[in-house]
Amino acid sequence: MTSINSAIDAAGEEAPARAFDTLCIVSPGREEDDQKDQDRLAVVRVSEANGSQLEFAAVCDGVTTSPCSERAAEFVAGRVSTLFDLGGIERAAEGLKQMRQELLEKPLRLEPAESAMMTQLVEEIIREKYSRSFQTTVVAVCVKRGPGTMIKAIGCGDSALFIFRDFGRLLYNNVQVANEYEQFNHATPFTAVLPDSFKLTSDNVLFDFNEFDDDVQLLLCSDGLYDCFASFSEIHNWIDEHLPELQTAGSAAACLVELHERLTRRKGDDDITFVLLRPPSAARNPVSVTLSAGIESSNTLGDRQRSRIGSFFRRLRRSPGPAQKPDYEP
């Protein structure tokens, strides 16, 4: 399903002037025959009484191996403005933990197994999986414009923030590259995630309000975007070249097919999600392009999950040795 919507001002009253031109892209990847669709983003604009503009943006990448990760990403992204309140990200982490606990306490609805021992084993497998549910990365910014541009950033995990000038001169990033030409280190043996990697001592603040020139641009993205490229310079050049097409849903779809093909060649397909914030210009119209399919959230084990459980136990019955950890993912 493809939709184009103007970026929305959310302030209780319409903001008198927009802070940034905004491009939002969500393009789910595929894993075998399944659509992943675990990324979420949000952009919220607020007009202050003194005329200043506050803009909040977030990208959240639900962890593939974590049950209900798309709900975790949606939960955190949907609270983007409150993440910057005192204790805001801690409350988001606690909310994820509460949802995880509710999932663990909810009775399982399983088809009858061959024996009570089999039933118990299935339940233990699922409970262990649920103990790592509701996991997501997050990168978020609060931008205050006028006069001057002040930016605060928070983050947890491998979702990226790039702050740069025209022609792609990189001013800040959280993926540990020294400049726009240095190659990304795509090997990430461990990815920090909310709620498990919340840091009380820092509130996961990447940097507090720092002043930047008014012409800075910001790119927030999941690893699905930057894993398509060797360096930020390549990302910038690709976006700059395809920007007109990305602002129209039909042509954006073709551009995103190209990205998914790149990603598949490099590491395998994934969700590709990003928010591009650019200084306002009368010649440009803010647009949000979303390429996404609907998801259904449920704790009921569906046909796919039952099939995986059945496959696991068929292998278990054939195996002469101890049972191995299953590849079942609820």
N, C-alpha and C positions, 0 to 999 in steps of 0.2 A: 504494500500500500504506500502510495507516495502522496505527500501533502506539502504545500507551501504556505507558510504563515508568517506574517510580519512579526518581528520581535515585540514582545509584550512588555509594557510598562506596568509594574505592580507597586503601587504606592498608596492605595486608597484614593488617590487622585492622579490624574495624568501628569507625567513629568513635563515641564514646559519646554525642555530641549533634551534631545537624546544625548547620552554620554558617548557612545561608540556606535559605529556601524557594526552589525553583528552577523556573522555567518555561522550557522549551526548545522553540523552534519552527523547523522547517526546512520550507519550502514552495517547491519548484522552480517557476521560471517557464518560459515557453515562448517559443521564437523560431521563427516560422513554424510548421512542423509538428513541431519537435524540442523535447524537454524539455531545459532547460539543466542543472539539477542539478549546479552547480559549487561550491556553498557547503558548508561543514562546520563543526560546532561540537563543543566538548568541555567537560565539567565534571568535575573530579576533586576529591575531598575527602580530606584527610589529617588524622589525629589525632596531635598531638605528645605526647611523653612527659609534658610539663608540663600537659597538659589543654587547651592551645590548639588551635584549629581552623585549618587552612590550607585555603582553597578556591581552586582554579584554574579559570578559565573562559576560553574563547577562541572567537572567530568568525573564520573564514577564508573569503574570497570569491575563488574561482578566477577568473582573468581570462578573459573570454569569448573573446577572440581568441587565447589561448595554448593550444596543444595540451597535453593531460594536466593541465590546470589543476585538475581535480577531484582528481587524485592529489596534486598539490602541496598543496591545501587540507587533504586528509586527512592527509598526512604531517606538516604543521605542527600542526594541531589535535591529532593523536594524541600529540604530544610537549609538551603544554601545560605540564606541571609542570616539565619540564627546560628550558623556554625561560627560566626565571628563575634557573637556575644560572649561575655565572660562565661566560661564553662560550656560553651555551645557544642564543641566537638565531643567533649566528654559525655554530654547528654545524648548525643547521637550514638556514641559507642554503647552507652548503657541501654538505649532503645533497641539496638541490634541484639545485645545479649538477652534482653527480655523476650524478644521474638524467638530467639534460639531456644530459650528455656521453655516457652510455650509449645514449640514444635516438639521438643523432647518429651514433654508431659502429655502430649496428645496421643490417645490410643491409636495404635496402628491397625489399619484395616487390611489384613492379609488373607489370601486364599489359604484354605487348609493345606498343611504340609503332610508328608507321609508319616511323620512321627512328631511327638512333642519335642524331641531333641532337635529335629530339623527346624521346627517353628522357633525355638529358642535361639538357634544359631542365626536364623534370618533376622530376628529382632535385634540381636547383638550387632550384627553387621550394619543394620540401618541406623541404630542408635549411635554407633560410632561415627557413621557418616554425618548424622545430624549434629553431632557435637562440634562439627566444623562448618555448620550452616551459617547463612547470612554474612558472608565475607565479601568485602568490596574494597577496592582502592579508592582514593579520592584525591583530586587536586582542585583547589578552589581559590578564587581571588576576590578581594573587595577593592574596588577602584573608586577613589574620590577625585572628582574633577571640578576645578574651577574656583579661583585661579590655581593653576598648577595641577599636577597629577600625582596623587599619593596612592600607593598600592601596598596591600598586605596580602600574603599568601599563606595557605596551609596545605599540607599534603601528607598522604600516607600511602606508600607503595610506589609502583612504577609508572603511574600516570604522570604525564610530563607537563611542565610549564616552561614556555619560551617567551622571553620579553626581548623585543628587537626593534631596530629602526628600519627605515626604508633601505632597500637593497639587501636586507637580511643581516645587517650587522647585529650580532647577538650580544645583548647586555646582561641577560641572566638566564640560567636554566637550572633545573634540579636533577639532571641526569649525568652530571659530572663530566661535561665536555668543556674544554678550555676556550673554544671559540666555535664559530659556525662551520668550520671546515674539519674539525676533529671528528673522527669516526665514532659512532655510538658503540658502546660495549653492550651487545645484545644478550650476553650470557648473564642471566639473573637466577642463580640457584635458589634464592629465597626472596619472596616478595612480601613486604610488610602489608598488612591488611587491617582494616577496621572490622570488628571491634578489638581484635586480639593484639594489635600493635599500637593501640592508643598510648601516648606518652603523657602522663600527668605532669611531668616536670616542664614540658615545653608546649603542651596543648597542640602538638604537631604543627607548630608555626614554622614555616620555612623562612620568612622574614616579616618583621613588623612594618608599619607604614613607612615606606621609603619614597622619596620624591624622584620622579622621572620627568623627562621632557614631555610636553603635551603631544608630540607626534609619535610616541611609542605605540607599538602594536603588541598584542598578546595572543599567544596560541596555547590553548589547553587541549590536551589530547590523550587518548588511551595509547597503550603500547602498540596497538594494531596499526596506528598511523606511522609512528616513527620507525617501527620495524620494517616498513616498506622501503626505507632509505638508509643510506650509509651515513649521512651527516645532516645537520640542520640546514646547511646551504642547499642541499638537494630538496628538502621539504619545502623551503621557501621558494625555490625556483619553480617547483611543480605547482604549488598553490598559485603563485603569481601568474604562471602561464595559463592555468585552468580556471582562474577566478570568474571570468564571465560565464563560463559553462556551469560552474558550481552554484551560481545564483538562480538557475532555472532547473526545475526538477527533472525534466526530460533529459537535458544534456548532462546534468549532474550524475544521473544513473550511469551513463556511459563512462564518465570519468572514474566513478567508483568501481565499476567493473575492472578497469585498468589497475586500480589500486589493489583490489582483491587478487588479481592475477599476479601482481608483483609479490604480494604477501605470501601467496601460496607457493611461489617458487622459492622464496627465501626461508620460510619456516613453517608454512601451513597457514590456512585461513584463520581469521579472527574477526571480531567486531572492530570496525574502524569508526572512531568517534572523535570529533573535535569541535572546538569553539574558537573562532577567529574574531578578535576585537580590534577594530581599526578606528583611528580618529574620525570624527564625523565630517562628512562632506556633503554639500548640497547636491553634488552630482551623483551621489550614490544613495540607494534605498536600502534600508535594513531588511534582511530577509532571513528566514529560518527554513532550511530545506531538511526535511526528515524523511529518510528512506528506512522504513521499519515495518515489521509485521506484528500484529497483536500477539500477546502472550496470555496464557491462562495460568493463574496462580492457584495451586490446590495442594493440600496435604494428602489427598487420596492417591494411592498408587495406581497409575494408569497402565495401559497396555504395554507401553515401552518398558516401564520399570518391572512389571510382572515378567515380561519376556526375558529381561536380563537376569532376574532371580532364577527363573526356570533354567536358563542356559548355564548359570553358575552351578546349580545343583545337578544338572546332567553331567557336567564335567567332574563334579565332586564324586558322583557315583562311579564314574569310570576310573577315577584316580586311585592307584594302589597305595599311595603314600599319604602324609598329612595334608589336610586342606590348606591351600594357599589363599592369601588375601584376595578376595574377589574383585573383579573390575566393575561390579554393580554400582551405579550412580543413581540414587533416587532423584 
